[in-house]
């Protein structure tokens, strides 16, 4: 694998405040980080044993009157990539509005850790297990 460091970003990041997750595949470590005006905080932790990779789609803007079709077609939807461990705990790796960016990371993490992928983004009412 050519790049052993993955730097994921959260969709809620902006010019002054950046958040995300850094994964060091070679060392087996990760850290959630937050950077405000260039001052970064976060502590390295040992990677747990992962169960699967989760691809999810969410909206950060609450839409009380939206139908499921509105949700599926909303251009404000965010794709979220997480590594799931202990059945329901997760490390959010990356968020993006661009599905193809997320799938590149999904393939890399799935291949590196030899994990199945749970795709709940393509059809959230009918998630599917996929193997790349």
C-alpha atoms as one frame of an Amber mdcrd trajectory, in Angstrom:
protein
   0.000   0.000   0.000   1.519   3.300  -1.058  -0.003   5.665   1.525  -0.083
   4.377   5.091  -1.738   7.510   6.532  -5.417   8.332   5.998  -6.631  11.800
   6.917 -10.408  11.976   7.138 -12.396  15.157   7.514 -15.775  15.943   9.033
 -18.379  17.760   6.998 -18.909  20.238   9.848 -15.361  21.563   9.387 -14.902
  25.119   8.175 -12.129  27.648   7.574 -11.453  28.248  11.288 -12.331  24.858
  12.786 -11.323  21.541  11.272 -12.266  18.125  12.642 -11.588  14.606  11.504
  -9.714  11.380  12.053  -6.146  10.424  11.214  -5.367   6.726  10.760  -1.834
   5.344  10.698  -2.337   1.962   9.035   1.273   0.888   9.491   1.397   1.617
  13.248  -2.199   0.521  13.938  -3.103   3.864  15.528  -5.791   6.504  15.084
  -6.701   9.855  16.538  -9.735  12.064  16.347  -8.525  15.621  15.936  -9.873
  19.125  16.218  -7.975  22.143  14.965  -8.995  25.693  15.794  -7.011  28.472
  14.125  -4.216  25.970  13.425  -3.913  24.656  17.012  -4.569  20.929  16.826
  -5.579  18.591  19.635  -6.084  14.840  19.692  -4.553  11.741  21.248  -3.267
   8.669  19.408  -5.062   5.428  20.341  -4.548   1.799  19.387  -6.920   0.543
  16.704  -9.549  -1.917  17.926 -10.402  -5.069  15.956 -12.991  -3.952  13.436
 -16.177  -5.843  12.504 -16.979  -4.066   9.217 -16.865  -0.812   7.249 -20.090
   1.225   7.291 -21.105   3.597   4.513 -23.956   5.814   5.653 -25.887   8.818
   4.355 -27.157  11.563   6.642 -28.451  15.110   6.681 -27.025  17.681   9.071
 -29.881  20.092   8.397 -33.058  18.883  10.076 -35.972  18.536   7.700 -39.127
  17.719   9.667 -41.525  17.818   6.726 -39.302  15.860   4.324 -40.405  12.600
   2.797 -37.963   9.662   2.386 -37.657  10.578  -1.315 -36.595  14.111  -0.378
 -33.911  12.638   1.851 -32.633  10.302  -0.868 -32.351  13.105  -3.434 -31.149
  15.941  -1.174 -27.940  17.540  -2.447 -27.112  18.515   1.148 -26.802  14.853
   2.168 -23.468  13.801   3.622 -21.865  10.398   3.049 -20.178   9.088   6.170
 -17.550   6.349   6.339 -17.075   4.595   9.671 -15.167   1.606  11.005 -17.450
  -0.408  13.305 -16.171  -2.444  16.265 -17.734  -4.191  19.284 -20.933  -4.600
  17.196 -22.180  -1.001  17.485 -19.284   1.329  18.312 -17.735   3.270  15.470
 -14.870   5.491  14.470 -16.047   8.074  11.956 -13.248   8.197   9.396 -14.475
  10.653   6.762 -17.509  12.627   5.629 -18.151  14.085   2.187 -20.911  15.128
  -0.192 -19.054  13.264  -2.949 -19.918   9.569  -2.947 -17.002   8.575  -5.203
 -14.481  10.051  -2.705 -15.996   7.989   0.073 -15.935   4.804  -2.013 -12.203
   5.175  -2.673 -11.570   5.182   1.090 -14.076   2.369   1.632 -12.164   0.182
  -0.818  -8.807   1.012   0.766  -9.934   0.294   4.347 -11.918  -2.801   3.387
  -8.922  -4.209   1.535  -6.371  -3.318   4.223  -8.392  -4.772   7.137 -10.087
  -7.497   5.046 -13.554  -6.314   6.100 -17.017  -6.549   4.624 -18.782  -3.340
   3.697 -22.256  -2.414   4.905 -23.706   0.005   2.339 -26.520   1.947   4.006
 -25.979   4.992   1.766 -27.202   3.710  -1.586 -30.565   2.615  -0.157 -30.922
   3.461   3.527 -34.172   1.488   3.846 -32.492  -1.635   2.497 -28.771  -1.723
   3.491 -26.658  -4.331   1.725 -23.448  -6.166   2.462 -20.964  -5.802  -0.364
 -17.504  -7.219  -0.922 -14.997  -5.373  -3.066
